[in-house]
Amino acid sequence: MEEKIEKLFRALNIIAMNYLFDQKHNNIDDIKELVPQIEEFVLWFLEKNKFGIEEELYSQMQAYLLQVLEDILSALKQGDQVLLHDAVTYGLMDYLELFVELGQEEKENDNL
């Protein structure tokens, strides 16, 4: 699953970079293509506490991830590119990043 998560993270990162830096704001079709992988990740995350953290915290993380998924699906349905970008970049990608090993160079670039 780690390889799938990393592939999804990288695909979403490219879409997010294009949105921000290249002003490619029509991100809807690109994200629609990734919905099956997004749903697979969400289901995988929800199936059990992967971190062994307190159940209350894990329940809060589950609830927030479901809200992020709901925002993504709502944004796709409504054609809301801003909500879609925010839900993916500041919601879903934060979860994916928990499971992705970023190289030191990439981490430094994120701090720019």
Gaussian input, Z-matrix of N, CA and C with variables (Angstrom, degrees):
# hf/3-21g

backbone

0 1
 N
 C     1     B1
 C     2     B2     1     A1
 N     3     B3     2     A2     1     D1
 C     4     B4     3     A3     2     D2
 C     5     B5     4     A4     3     D3
 N     6     B6     5     A5     4     D4
 C     7     B7     6     A6     5     D5
 C     8     B8     7     A7     6     D6
 N     9     B9     8     A8     7     D7
 C    10    B10     9     A9     8     D8
 C    11    B11    10    A10     9     D9
 N    12    B12    11    A11    10    D10
 C    13    B13    12    A12    11    D11
 C    14    B14    13    A13    12    D12
 N    15    B15    14    A14    13    D13
 C    16    B16    15    A15    14    D14
 C    17    B17    16    A16    15    D15
 N    18    B18    17    A17    16    D16
 C    19    B19    18    A18    17    D17
 C    20    B20    19    A19    18    D18
 N    21    B21    20    A20    19    D19
 C    22    B22    21    A21    20    D20
 C    23    B23    22    A22    21    D21
 N    24    B24    23    A23    22    D22
 C    25    B25    24    A24    23    D23
 C    26    B26    25    A25    24    D24
 N    27    B27    26    A26    25    D25
 C    28    B28    27    A27    26    D26
 C    29    B29    28    A28    27    D27
 N    30    B30    29    A29    28    D28
 C    31    B31    30    A30    29    D29
 C    32    B32    31    A31    30    D30
 N    33    B33    32    A32    31    D31
 C    34    B34    33    A33    32    D32
 C    35    B35    34    A34    33    D33
 N    36    B36    35    A35    34    D34
 C    37    B37    36    A36    35    D35
 C    38    B38    37    A37    36    D36
 N    39    B39    38    A38    37    D37
 C    40    B40    39    A39    38    D38
 C    41    B41    40    A40    39    D39
 N    42    B42    41    A41    40    D40
 C    43    B43    42    A42    41    D41
 C    44    B44    43    A43    42    D42
 N    45    B45    44    A44    43    D43
 C    46    B46    45    A45    44    D44
 C    47    B47    46    A46    45    D45
 N    48    B48    47    A47    46    D46
 C    49    B49    48    A48    47    D47
 C    50    B50    49    A49    48    D48
 N    51    B51    50    A50    49    D49
 C    52    B52    51    A51    50    D50
 C    53    B53    52    A52    51    D51
 N    54    B54    53    A53    52    D52
 C    55    B55    54    A54    53    D53
 C    56    B56    55    A55    54    D54
 N    57    B57    56    A56    55    D55
 C    58    B58    57    A57    56    D56
 C    59    B59    58    A58    57    D57
 N    60    B60    59    A59    58    D58
 C    61    B61    60    A60    59    D59
 C    62    B62    61    A61    60    D60
 N    63    B63    62    A62    61    D61
 C    64    B64    63    A63    62    D62
 C    65    B65    64    A64    63    D63
 N    66    B66    65    A65    64    D64
 C    67    B67    66    A66    65    D65
 C    68    B68    67    A67    66    D66
 N    69    B69    68    A68    67    D67
 C    70    B70    69    A69    68    D68
 C    71    B71    70    A70    69    D69
 N    72    B72    71    A71    70    D70
 C    73    B73    72    A72    71    D71
 C    74    B74    73    A73    72    D72
 N    75    B75    74    A74    73    D73
 C    76    B76    75    A75    74    D74
 C    77    B77    76    A76    75    D75
 N    78    B78    77    A77    76    D76
 C    79    B79    78    A78    77    D77
 C    80    B80    79    A79    78    D78
 N    81    B81    80    A80    79    D79
 C    82    B82    81    A81    80    D80
 C    83    B83    82    A82    81    D81
 N    84    B84    83    A83    82    D82
 C    85    B85    84    A84    83    D83
 C    86    B86    85    A85    84    D84
 N    87    B87    86    A86    85    D85
 C    88    B88    87    A87    86    D86
 C    89    B89    88    A88    87    D87
 N    90    B90    89    A89    88    D88
 C    91    B91    90    A90    89    D89
 C    92    B92    91    A91    90    D90
 N    93    B93    92    A92    91    D91
 C    94    B94    93    A93    92    D92
 C    95    B95    94    A94    93    D93
 N    96    B96    95    A95    94    D94
 C    97    B97    96    A96    95    D95
 C    98    B98    97    A97    96    D96
 N    99    B99    98    A98    97    D97
 C   100   B100    99    A99    98    D98
 C   101   B101   100   A100    99    D99
 N   102   B102   101   A101   100   D100
 C   103   B103   102   A102   101   D101
 C   104   B104   103   A103   102   D102
 N   105   B105   104   A104   103   D103
 C   106   B106   105   A105   104   D104
 C   107   B107   106   A106   105   D105
 N   108   B108   107   A107   106   D106
 C   109   B109   108   A108   107   D107
 C   110   B110   109   A109   108   D108
 N   111   B111   110   A110   109   D109
 C   112   B112   111   A111   110   D110
 C   113   B113   112   A112   111   D111
 N   114   B114   113   A113   112   D112
 C   115   B115   114   A114   113   D113
 C   116   B116   115   A115   114   D114
 N   117   B117   116   A116   115   D115
 C   118   B118   117   A117   116   D116
 C   119   B119   118   A118   117   D117
 N   120   B120   119   A119   118   D118
 C   121   B121   120   A120   119   D119
 C   122   B122   121   A121   120   D120
 N   123   B123   122   A122   121   D121
 C   124   B124   123   A123   122   D122
 C   125   B125   124   A124   123   D123
 N   126   B126   125   A125   124   D124
 C   127   B127   126   A126   125   D125
 C   128   B128   127   A127   126   D126
 N   129   B129   128   A128   127   D127
 C   130   B130   129   A129   128   D128
 C   131   B131   130   A130   129   D129
 N   132   B132   131   A131   130   D130
 C   133   B133   132   A132   131   D131
 C   134   B134   133   A133   132   D132
 N   135   B135   134   A134   133   D133
 C   136   B136   135   A135   134   D134
 C   137   B137   136   A136   135   D135
 N   138   B138   137   A137   136   D136
 C   139   B139   138   A138   137   D137
 C   140   B140   139   A139   138   D138
 N   141   B141   140   A140   139   D139
 C   142   B142   141   A141   140   D140
 C   143   B143   142   A142   141   D141
 N   144   B144   143   A143   142   D142
 C   145   B145   144   A144   143   D143
 C   146   B146   145   A145   144   D144
 N   147   B147   146   A146   145   D145
 C   148   B148   147   A147   146   D146
 C   149   B149   148   A148   147   D147
 N   150   B150   149   A149   148   D148
 C   151   B151   150   A150   149   D149
 C   152   B152   151   A151   150   D150
 N   153   B153   152   A152   151   D151
 C   154   B154   153   A153   152   D152
 C   155   B155   154   A154   153   D153
 N   156   B156   155   A155   154   D154
 C   157   B157   156   A156   155   D155
 C   158   B158   157   A157   156   D156
 N   159   B159   158   A158   157   D157
 C   160   B160   159   A159   158   D158
 C   161   B161   160   A160   159   D159
 N   162   B162   161   A161   160   D160
 C   163   B163   162   A162   161   D161
 C   164   B164   163   A163   162   D162
 N   165   B165   164   A164   163   D163
 C   166   B166   165   A165   164   D164
 C   167   B167   166   A166   165   D165
 N   168   B168   167   A167   166   D166
 C   169   B169   168   A168   167   D167
 C   170   B170   169   A169   168   D168
 N   171   B171   170   A170   169   D169
 C   172   B172   171   A171   170   D170
 C   173   B173   172   A172   171   D171
 N   174   B174   173   A173   172   D172
 C   175   B175   174   A174   173   D173
 C   176   B176   175   A175   174   D174
 N   177   B177   176   A176   175   D175
 C   178   B178   177   A177   176   D176
 C   179   B179   178   A178   177   D177
 N   180   B180   179   A179   178   D178
 C   181   B181   180   A180   179   D179
 C   182   B182   181   A181   180   D180
 N   183   B183   182   A182   181   D181
 C   184   B184   183   A183   182   D182
 C   185   B185   184   A184   183   D183
 N   186   B186   185   A185   184   D184
 C   187   B187   186   A186   185   D185
 C   188   B188   187   A187   186   D186
 N   189   B189   188   A188   187   D187
 C   190   B190   189   A189   188   D188
 C   191   B191   190   A190   189   D189
 N   192   B192   191   A191   190   D190
 C   193   B193   192   A192   191   D191
 C   194   B194   193   A193   192   D192
 N   195   B195   194   A194   193   D193
 C   196   B196   195   A195   194   D194
 C   197   B197   196   A196   195   D195
 N   198   B198   197   A197   196   D196
 C   199   B199   198   A198   197   D197
 C   200   B200   199   A199   198   D198
 N   201   B201   200   A200   199   D199
 C   202   B202   201   A201   200   D200
 C   203   B203   202   A202   201   D201
 N   204   B204   203   A203   202   D202
 C   205   B205   204   A204   203   D203
 C   206   B206   205   A205   204   D204
 N   207   B207   206   A206   205   D205
 C   208   B208   207   A207   206   D206
 C   209   B209   208   A208   207   D207
 N   210   B210   209   A209   208   D208
 C   211   B211   210   A210   209   D209
 C   212   B212   211   A211   210   D210
 N   213   B213   212   A212   211   D211
 C   214   B214   213   A213   212   D212
 C   215   B215   214   A214   213   D213
 N   216   B216   215   A215   214   D214
 C   217   B217   216   A216   215   D215
 C   218   B218   217   A217   216   D216
 N   219   B219   218   A218   217   D217
 C   220   B220   219   A219   218   D218
 C   221   B221   220   A220   219   D219
 N   222   B222   221   A221   220   D220
 C   223   B223   222   A222   221   D221
 C   224   B224   223   A223   222   D222
 N   225   B225   224   A224   223   D223
 C   226   B226   225   A225   224   D224
 C   227   B227   226   A226   225   D225
 N   228   B228   227   A227   226   D226
 C   229   B229   228   A228   227   D227
 C   230   B230   229   A229   228   D228
 N   231   B231   230   A230   229   D229
 C   232   B232   231   A231   230   D230
 C   233   B233   232   A232   231   D231
 N   234   B234   233   A233   232   D232
 C   235   B235   234   A234   233   D233
 C   236   B236   235   A235   234   D234
 N   237   B237   236   A236   235   D235
 C   238   B238   237   A237   236   D236
 C   239   B239   238   A238   237   D237
 N   240   B240   239   A239   238   D238
 C   241   B241   240   A240   239   D239
 C   242   B242   241   A241   240   D240
 N   243   B243   242   A242   241   D241
 C   244   B244   243   A243   242   D242
 C   245   B245   244   A244   243   D243
 N   246   B246   245   A245   244   D244
 C   247   B247   246   A246   245   D245
 C   248   B248   247   A247   246   D246
 N   249   B249   248   A248   247   D247
 C   250   B250   249   A249   248   D248
 C   251   B251   250   A250   249   D249
 N   252   B252   251   A251   250   D250
 C   253   B253   252   A252   251   D251
 C   254   B254   253   A253   252   D252
 N   255   B255   254   A254   253   D253
 C   256   B256   255   A255   254   D254
 C   257   B257   256   A256   255   D255
 N   258   B258   257   A257   256   D256
 C   259   B259   258   A258   257   D257
 C   260   B260   259   A259   258   D258
 N   261   B261   260   A260   259   D259
 C   262   B262   261   A261   260   D260
 C   263   B263   262   A262   261   D261
 N   264   B264   263   A263   262   D262
 C   265   B265   264   A264   263   D263
 C   266   B266   265   A265   264   D264
 N   267   B267   266   A266   265   D265
 C   268   B268   267   A267   266   D266
 C   269   B269   268   A268   267   D267
 N   270   B270   269   A269   268   D268
 C   271   B271   270   A270   269   D269
 C   272   B272   271   A271   270   D270
 N   273   B273   272   A272   271   D271
 C   274   B274   273   A273   272   D272
 C   275   B275   274   A274   273   D273
 N   276   B276   275   A275   274   D274
 C   277   B277   276   A276   275   D275
 C   278   B278   277   A277   276   D276
 N   279   B279   278   A278   277   D277
 C   280   B280   279   A279   278   D278
 C   281   B281   280   A280   279   D279
 N   282   B282   281   A281   280   D280
 C   283   B283   282   A282   281   D281
 C   284   B284   283   A283   282   D282
 N   285   B285   284   A284   283   D283
 C   286   B286   285   A285   284   D284
 C   287   B287   286   A286   285   D285
 N   288   B288   287   A287   286   D286
 C   289   B289   288   A288   287   D287
 C   290   B290   289   A289   288   D288
 N   291   B291   290   A290   289   D289
 C   292   B292   291   A291   290   D290
 C   293   B293   292   A292   291   D291
 N   294   B294   293   A293   292   D292
 C   295   B295   294   A294   293   D293
 C   296   B296   295   A295   294   D294
 N   297   B297   296   A296   295   D295
 C   298   B298   297   A297   296   D296
 C   299   B299   298   A298   297   D297
 N   300   B300   299   A299   298   D298
 C   301   B301   300   A300   299   D299
 C   302   B302   301   A301   300   D300
 N   303   B303   302   A302   301   D301
 C   304   B304   303   A303   302   D302
 C   305   B305   304   A304   303   D303
 N   306   B306   305   A305   304   D304
 C   307   B307   306   A306   305   D305
 C   308   B308   307   A307   306   D306
 N   309   B309   308   A308   307   D307
 C   310   B310   309   A309   308   D308
 C   311   B311   310   A310   309   D309
 N   312   B312   311   A311   310   D310
 C   313   B313   312   A312   311   D311
 C   314   B314   313   A313   312   D312
 N   315   B315   314   A314   313   D313
 C   316   B316   315   A315   314   D314
 C   317   B317   316   A316   315   D315
 N   318   B318   317   A317   316   D316
 C   319   B319   318   A318   317   D317
 C   320   B320   319   A319   318   D318
 N   321   B321   320   A320   319   D319
 C   322   B322   321   A321   320   D320
 C   323   B323   322   A322   321   D321
 N   324   B324   323   A323   322   D322
 C   325   B325   324   A324   323   D323
 C   326   B326   325   A325   324   D324
 N   327   B327   326   A326   325   D325
 C   328   B328   327   A327   326   D326
 C   329   B329   328   A328   327   D327
 N   330   B330   329   A329   328   D328
 C   331   B331   330   A330   329   D329
 C   332   B332   331   A331   330   D330
 N   333   B333   332   A332   331   D331
 C   334   B334   333   A333   332   D332
 C   335   B335   334   A334   333   D333

   B1=1.4625
   B2=1.5336
   B3=1.3238
   B4=1.4694
   B5=1.5253
   B6=1.3188
   B7=1.4636
   B8=1.5348
   B9=1.3252
   B10=1.4691
   B11=1.5234
   B12=1.3243
   B13=1.4654
   B14=1.5252
   B15=1.3165
   B16=1.4655
   B17=1.5292
   B18=1.3219
   B19=1.4661
   B20=1.5279
   B21=1.3294
   B22=1.4655
   B23=1.5290
   B24=1.3201
   B25=1.4610
   B26=1.5243
   B27=1.3088
   B28=1.4670
   B29=1.5309
   B30=1.3284
   B31=1.4661
   B32=1.5321
   B33=1.3241
   B34=1.4636
   B35=1.5189
   B36=1.3239
   B37=1.4551
   B38=1.5322
   B39=1.3126
   B40=1.4667
   B41=1.5230
   B42=1.3257
   B43=1.4700
   B44=1.5247
   B45=1.3301
   B46=1.4691
   B47=1.5252
   B48=1.3240
   B49=1.4705
   B50=1.5247
   B51=1.3219
   B52=1.4686
   B53=1.5215
   B54=1.3268
   B55=1.4692
   B56=1.5272
   B57=1.3195
   B58=1.4684
   B59=1.5219
   B60=1.3180
   B61=1.4599
   B62=1.5193
   B63=1.3298
   B64=1.4599
   B65=1.5205
   B66=1.3351
   B67=1.4624
   B68=1.5353
   B69=1.3393
   B70=1.4653
   B71=1.5359
   B72=1.3032
   B73=1.4631
   B74=1.5166
   B75=1.3164
   B76=1.4581
   B77=1.5276
   B78=1.3184
   B79=1.4591
   B80=1.5285
   B81=1.3053
   B82=1.4575
   B83=1.5258
   B84=1.3206
   B85=1.4682
   B86=1.5258
   B87=1.3350
   B88=1.4640
   B89=1.5279
   B90=1.3214
   B91=1.4751
   B92=1.5385
   B93=1.3269
   B94=1.4723
   B95=1.5225
   B96=1.3185
   B97=1.4652
   B98=1.5260
   B99=1.3227
   B100=1.4622
   B101=1.5347
   B102=1.3254
   B103=1.4718
   B104=1.5304
   B105=1.3290
   B106=1.4832
   B107=1.5380
   B108=1.3322
   B109=1.4600
   B110=1.5271
   B111=1.3270
   B112=1.4687
   B113=1.5228
   B114=1.3217
   B115=1.4663
   B116=1.5194
   B117=1.3270
   B118=1.4672
   B119=1.5285
   B120=1.3316
   B121=1.4640
   B122=1.5272
   B123=1.3206
   B124=1.4664
   B125=1.5306
   B126=1.3157
   B127=1.4685
   B128=1.5305
   B129=1.3157
   B130=1.4611
   B131=1.5219
   B132=1.3378
   B133=1.4583
   B134=1.5270
   B135=1.3115
   B136=1.4607
   B137=1.5261
   B138=1.3167
   B139=1.4623
   B140=1.5269
   B141=1.3420
   B142=1.4716
   B143=1.5165
   B144=1.3026
   B145=1.4583
   B146=1.5296
   B147=1.3132
   B148=1.4668
   B149=1.5298
   B150=1.3216
   B151=1.4577
   B152=1.5237
   B153=1.3153
   B154=1.4583
   B155=1.5164
   B156=1.3263
   B157=1.4694
   B158=1.5170
   B159=1.3121
   B160=1.4633
   B161=1.5270
   B162=1.2949
   B163=1.4607
   B164=1.5308
   B165=1.3210
   B166=1.4685
   B167=1.5337
   B168=1.3218
   B169=1.4627
   B170=1.5288
   B171=1.3309
   B172=1.4587
   B173=1.5348
   B174=1.3134
   B175=1.4695
   B176=1.5293
   B177=1.3189
   B178=1.4714
   B179=1.5291
   B180=1.3255
   B181=1.4651
   B182=1.5256
   B183=1.3360
   B184=1.4608
   B185=1.5267
   B186=1.3195
   B187=1.4617
   B188=1.5255
   B189=1.3210
   B190=1.4646
   B191=1.5309
   B192=1.3245
   B193=1.4623
   B194=1.5267
   B195=1.3133
   B196=1.4700
   B197=1.5246
   B198=1.3280
   B199=1.4665
   B200=1.5252
   B201=1.3105
   B202=1.4685
   B203=1.5269
   B204=1.3284
   B205=1.4690
   B206=1.5227
   B207=1.3188
   B208=1.4706
   B209=1.5300
   B210=1.3304
   B211=1.4638
   B212=1.5271
   B213=1.3285
   B214=1.4638
   B215=1.5180
   B216=1.3155
   B217=1.4634
   B218=1.5202
   B219=1.3220
   B220=1.4646
   B221=1.5280
   B222=1.3173
   B223=1.4657
   B224=1.5253
   B225=1.3225
   B226=1.4659
   B227=1.5247
   B228=1.3201
   B229=1.4663
   B230=1.5298
   B231=1.3242
   B232=1.4684
   B233=1.5301
   B234=1.3226
   B235=1.4590
   B236=1.5164
   B237=1.3178
   B238=1.4640
   B239=1.5288
   B240=1.3192
   B241=1.4572
   B242=1.5300
   B243=1.3117
   B244=1.4692
   B245=1.5302
   B246=1.3150
   B247=1.4672
   B248=1.5231
   B249=1.3148
   B250=1.4576
   B251=1.5271
   B252=1.3160
   B253=1.4696
   B254=1.5305
   B255=1.3255
   B256=1.4619
   B257=1.5248
   B258=1.3337
   B259=1.4625
   B260=1.5271
   B261=1.3123
   B262=1.4604
   B263=1.5227
   B264=1.3282
   B265=1.4580
   B266=1.5243
   B267=1.3190
   B268=1.4716
   B269=1.5240
   B270=1.3148
   B271=1.4588
   B272=1.5181
   B273=1.3122
   B274=1.4629
   B275=1.5245
   B276=1.3114
   B277=1.4699
   B278=1.5218
   B279=1.3234
   B280=1.4655
   B281=1.5239
   B282=1.3197
   B283=1.4674
   B284=1.5180
   B285=1.3194
   B286=1.4630
   B287=1.5265
   B288=1.3197
   B289=1.4555
   B290=1.5297
   B291=1.3039
   B292=1.4626
   B293=1.5241
   B294=1.3421
   B295=1.4594
   B296=1.5251
   B297=1.3302
   B298=1.4599
   B299=1.5194
   B300=1.3135
   B301=1.4609
   B302=1.5167
   B303=1.3190
   B304=1.4548
   B305=1.5215
   B306=1.3171
   B307=1.4519
   B308=1.5177
   B309=1.3128
   B310=1.4652
   B311=1.5209
   B312=1.3366
   B313=1.4578
   B314=1.5207
   B315=1.3283
   B316=1.4666
   B317=1.5231
   B318=1.3274
   B319=1.4566
   B320=1.5249
   B321=1.3241
   B322=1.4647
   B323=1.5246
   B324=1.3399
   B325=1.4620
   B326=1.5259
   B327=1.3117
   B328=1.4630
   B329=1.5254
   B330=1.3073
   B331=1.4504
   B332=1.5229
   B333=1.3197
   B334=1.4754
   B335=1.4959
   A1=110.69
   A2=116.04
   A3=118.90
   A4=111.94
   A5=116.75
   A6=120.41
   A7=111.17
   A8=116.30
   A9=120.68
   A10=110.83
   A11=116.20
   A12=120.82
   A13=109.98
   A14=116.60
   A15=119.77
   A16=110.46
   A17=117.25
   A18=121.07
   A19=110.65
   A20=116.63
   A21=121.16
   A22=110.23
   A23=117.07
   A24=121.47
   A25=110.60
   A26=116.81
   A27=120.80
   A28=111.39
   A29=117.33
   A30=120.47
   A31=110.44
   A32=116.86
   A33=120.63
   A34=111.39
   A35=116.87
   A36=120.70
   A37=110.45
   A38=117.44
   A39=121.12
   A40=110.38
   A41=116.47
   A42=120.69
   A43=109.91
   A44=117.03
   A45=121.04
   A46=111.11
   A47=116.85
   A48=120.44
   A49=110.08
   A50=116.87
   A51=120.37
   A52=110.74
   A53=116.25
   A54=121.42
   A55=110.23
   A56=115.88
   A57=120.45
   A58=114.04
   A59=116.28
   A60=119.31
   A61=114.18
   A62=117.16
   A63=120.11
   A64=112.03
   A65=115.49
   A66=121.99
   A67=111.91
   A68=116.72
   A69=121.31
   A70=107.07
   A71=115.53
   A72=120.48
   A73=113.47
   A74=118.23
   A75=119.61
   A76=108.73
   A77=114.88
   A78=122.02
   A79=113.35
   A80=117.14
   A81=121.43
   A82=112.01
   A83=117.65
   A84=119.79
   A85=111.57
   A86=116.64
   A87=120.18
   A88=111.10
   A89=116.24
   A90=120.03
   A91=110.42
   A92=117.20
   A93=119.98
   A94=111.19
   A95=115.92
   A96=120.03
   A97=111.80
   A98=117.20
   A99=121.49
   A100=113.56
   A101=117.50
   A102=120.64
   A103=112.37
   A104=120.57
   A105=118.33
   A106=112.46
   A107=117.46
   A108=120.61
   A109=110.83
   A110=116.71
   A111=120.35
   A112=109.74
   A113=116.63
   A114=120.43
   A115=111.35
   A116=117.40
   A117=120.50
   A118=110.63
   A119=116.85
   A120=120.11
   A121=110.86
   A122=116.59
   A123=120.29
   A124=110.17
   A125=117.39
   A126=120.70
   A127=110.93
   A128=116.72
   A129=121.10
   A130=110.75
   A131=116.82
   A132=121.15
   A133=110.96
   A134=116.68
   A135=121.05
   A136=113.39
   A137=117.48
   A138=119.68
   A139=113.98
   A140=117.56
   A141=118.97
   A142=110.56
   A143=115.21
   A144=124.32
   A145=108.68
   A146=116.35
   A147=122.13
   A148=112.89
   A149=117.21
   A150=121.03
   A151=113.50
   A152=117.68
   A153=120.04
   A154=111.95
   A155=116.68
   A156=121.22
   A157=110.05
   A158=116.25
   A159=121.40
   A160=109.49
   A161=115.74
   A162=120.52
   A163=112.67
   A164=116.45
   A165=119.26
   A166=110.81
   A167=116.23
   A168=120.53
   A169=110.56
   A170=116.03
   A171=119.97
   A172=110.67
   A173=117.22
   A174=121.10
   A175=110.93
   A176=116.64
   A177=120.61
   A178=110.48
   A179=116.50
   A180=120.06
   A181=110.85
   A182=116.85
   A183=120.99
   A184=110.49
   A185=116.41
   A186=121.02
   A187=110.93
   A188=116.82
   A189=119.89
   A190=110.65
   A191=117.40
   A192=120.36
   A193=110.77
   A194=117.29
   A195=120.19
   A196=110.91
   A197=117.18
   A198=120.83
   A199=110.60
   A200=116.27
   A201=120.83
   A202=110.00
   A203=116.64
   A204=120.39
   A205=110.67
   A206=116.42
   A207=120.83
   A208=110.92
   A209=117.18
   A210=121.29
   A211=111.08
   A212=116.85
   A213=120.48
   A214=110.44
   A215=116.70
   A216=120.44
   A217=111.75
   A218=116.88
   A219=121.46
   A220=110.43
   A221=116.59
   A222=120.86
   A223=111.03
   A224=116.62
   A225=119.88
   A226=110.73
   A227=115.91
   A228=120.70
   A229=111.04
   A230=116.85
   A231=121.59
   A232=113.22
   A233=116.84
   A234=119.72
   A235=113.27
   A236=117.23
   A237=123.14
   A238=109.61
   A239=116.69
   A240=121.90
   A241=112.93
   A242=117.22
   A243=120.43
   A244=110.16
   A245=117.75
   A246=120.74
   A247=110.26
   A248=116.80
   A249=120.99
   A250=110.28
   A251=116.20
   A252=119.90
   A253=110.77
   A254=116.72
   A255=120.22
   A256=112.16
   A257=116.70
   A258=120.32
   A259=111.43
   A260=116.29
   A261=120.13
   A262=110.84
   A263=116.53
   A264=121.03
   A265=113.22
   A266=116.83
   A267=120.29
   A268=113.21
   A269=116.36
   A270=120.76
   A271=110.84
   A272=115.65
   A273=121.10
   A274=112.72
   A275=116.98
   A276=118.63
   A277=112.38
   A278=117.91
   A279=120.34
   A280=110.61
   A281=116.73
   A282=120.21
   A283=111.06
   A284=116.57
   A285=120.23
   A286=110.91
   A287=115.90
   A288=120.90
   A289=112.36
   A290=117.12
   A291=120.67
   A292=111.76
   A293=116.22
   A294=121.65
   A295=113.41
   A296=117.16
   A297=121.27
   A298=109.17
   A299=114.89
   A300=120.88
   A301=107.82
   A302=116.64
   A303=120.50
   A304=109.17
   A305=115.22
   A306=119.95
   A307=109.61
   A308=117.37
   A309=121.48
   A310=111.36
   A311=117.29
   A312=120.89
   A313=111.03
   A314=117.52
   A315=120.87
   A316=111.01
   A317=117.35
   A318=120.50
   A319=110.53
   A320=115.85
   A321=119.59
   A322=110.97
   A323=117.63
   A324=121.49
   A325=111.28
   A326=117.33
   A327=120.98
   A328=111.01
   A329=117.40
   A330=121.40
   A331=112.45
   A332=117.86
   A333=120.83
   A334=111.79
   D1=-30.41
   D2=-178.54
   D3=-58.54
   D4=-39.49
   D5=179.56
   D6=-64.94
   D7=-40.33
   D8=177.75
   D9=-64.64
   D10=-41.13
   D11=179.40
   D12=-63.75
   D13=-44.43
   D14=-179.65
   D15=-63.96
   D16=-41.37
   D17=178.77
   D18=-62.45
   D19=-43.71
   D20=178.57
   D21=-64.68
   D22=-44.18
   D23=179.33
   D24=-58.36
   D25=-46.84
   D26=-178.42
   D27=-65.43
   D28=-40.17
   D29=178.33
   D30=-63.51
   D31=-44.39
   D32=179.16
   D33=-67.93
   D34=-35.11
   D35=178.77
   D36=-63.71
   D37=-40.75
   D38=177.42
   D39=-63.03
   D40=-44.04
   D41=178.57
   D42=-61.72
   D43=-43.74
   D44=-179.62
   D45=-64.89
   D46=-41.04
   D47=178.87
   D48=-64.93
   D49=-43.11
   D50=178.21
   D51=-61.22
   D52=-38.50
   D53=179.91
   D54=-63.74
   D55=-46.42
   D56=-175.09
   D57=-79.28
   D58=-46.84
   D59=-170.66
   D60=-95.07
   D61=-34.45
   D62=-178.82
   D63=-99.13
   D64=1.88
   D65=179.39
   D66=57.80
   D67=31.15
   D68=176.09
   D69=-85.69
   D70=87.03
   D71=-172.74
   D72=-86.01
   D73=-7.28
   D74=176.91
   D75=-88.30
   D76=76.43
   D77=-175.70
   D78=-95.10
   D79=-0.63
   D80=-171.70
   D81=-64.50
   D82=-50.93
   D83=-178.23
   D84=-63.51
   D85=-38.44
   D86=179.27
   D87=-62.09
   D88=-42.59
   D89=-179.29
   D90=-72.98
   D91=-38.00
   D92=178.51
   D93=-54.64
   D94=-39.69
   D95=179.87
   D96=-63.20
   D97=-24.86
   D98=-176.43
   D99=-96.57
   D100=-1.33
   D101=-177.50
   D102=-55.07
   D103=-43.73
   D104=179.15
   D105=-59.37
   D106=-40.15
   D107=178.91
   D108=-69.87
   D109=-37.17
   D110=177.28
   D111=-62.91
   D112=-47.02
   D113=179.13
   D114=-62.42
   D115=-39.38
   D116=178.19
   D117=-61.27
   D118=-43.51
   D119=178.26
   D120=-62.65
   D121=-46.95
   D122=-178.12
   D123=-59.00
   D124=-46.97
   D125=179.34
   D126=-61.76
   D127=-41.89
   D128=178.54
   D129=-61.89
   D130=-44.05
   D131=-179.73
   D132=-64.83
   D133=-39.48
   D134=-175.16
   D135=-74.83
   D136=-20.52
   D137=-172.67
   D138=-66.95
   D139=-31.67
   D140=176.51
   D141=-162.65
   D142=161.74
   D143=-179.41
   D144=-73.52
   D145=95.92
   D146=-175.47
   D147=-71.42
   D148=-20.74
   D149=-175.08
   D150=-98.79
   D151=-13.25
   D152=-175.79
   D153=67.70
   D154=31.03
   D155=-179.27
   D156=-90.10
   D157=173.53
   D158=178.85
   D159=-54.25
   D160=140.50
   D161=-177.94
   D162=-61.17
   D163=-35.98
   D164=179.85
   D165=-63.77
   D166=-43.88
   D167=178.13
   D168=-65.17
   D169=-43.13
   D170=179.08
   D171=-62.63
   D172=-39.64
   D173=177.08
   D174=-62.16
   D175=-39.72
   D176=177.57
   D177=-65.97
   D178=-40.35
   D179=177.74
   D180=-64.40
   D181=-39.59
   D182=177.22
   D183=-62.13
   D184=-47.29
   D185=-178.31
   D186=-61.66
   D187=-42.31
   D188=-179.75
   D189=-66.83
   D190=-41.37
   D191=178.78
   D192=-62.64
   D193=-39.46
   D194=176.72
   D195=-64.71
   D196=-36.65
   D197=176.54
   D198=-65.41
   D199=-40.76
   D200=177.40
   D201=-61.51
   D202=-45.70
   D203=178.30
   D204=-60.88
   D205=-42.89
   D206=177.62
   D207=-60.75
   D208=-42.02
   D209=177.63
   D210=-62.92
   D211=-41.83
   D212=179.12
   D213=-62.23
   D214=-48.65
   D215=-178.63
   D216=-65.40
   D217=-38.97
   D218=177.24
   D219=-64.42
   D220=-44.08
   D221=179.69
   D222=-63.01
   D223=-40.55
   D224=177.83
   D225=-63.34
   D226=-43.14
   D227=-178.94
   D228=-65.19
   D229=-40.23
   D230=-176.19
   D231=-89.67
   D232=-7.98
   D233=-176.63
   D234=70.43
   D235=28.04
   D236=-177.43
   D237=-88.44
   D238=95.89
   D239=-175.38
   D240=-68.03
   D241=-33.58
   D242=-179.32
   D243=-70.01
   D244=-48.85
   D245=177.51
   D246=-60.03
   D247=-40.59
   D248=179.93
   D249=-61.76
   D250=-47.93
   D251=178.79
   D252=-59.52
   D253=-47.60
   D254=-178.25
   D255=-62.60
   D256=-44.42
   D257=-178.73
   D258=-64.50
   D259=-39.77
   D260=179.95
   D261=-72.90
   D262=-52.22
   D263=-172.45
   D264=-71.81
   D265=-43.42
   D266=-174.17
   D267=-103.81
   D268=3.12
   D269=177.59
   D270=-121.94
   D271=-75.94
   D272=-174.63
   D273=-61.09
   D274=-45.11
   D275=-176.67
   D276=-64.89
   D277=-29.50
   D278=175.25
   D279=-62.70
   D280=-38.83
   D281=177.39
   D282=-69.71
   D283=-45.36
   D284=179.76
   D285=-59.72
   D286=-38.95
   D287=-177.46
   D288=-62.48
   D289=-23.33
   D290=176.91
   D291=-62.18
   D292=-23.57
   D293=-174.85
   D294=-113.49
   D295=1.58
   D296=-176.22
   D297=-107.31
   D298=130.54
   D299=175.61
   D300=-87.44
   D301=106.02
   D302=177.38
   D303=-89.96
   D304=138.66
   D305=176.07
   D306=-67.82
   D307=158.54
   D308=-178.48
   D309=-57.35
   D310=-39.04
   D311=-179.66
   D312=-62.02
   D313=-42.14
   D314=179.32
   D315=-66.01
   D316=-39.18
   D317=178.91
   D318=-63.14
   D319=-40.90
   D320=178.33
   D321=-64.61
   D322=-38.59
   D323=178.78
   D324=-65.77
   D325=-32.71
   D326=178.75
   D327=-66.02
   D328=-24.39
   D329=-177.46
   D330=-85.68
   D331=-1.39
   D332=179.79
   D333=-73.07

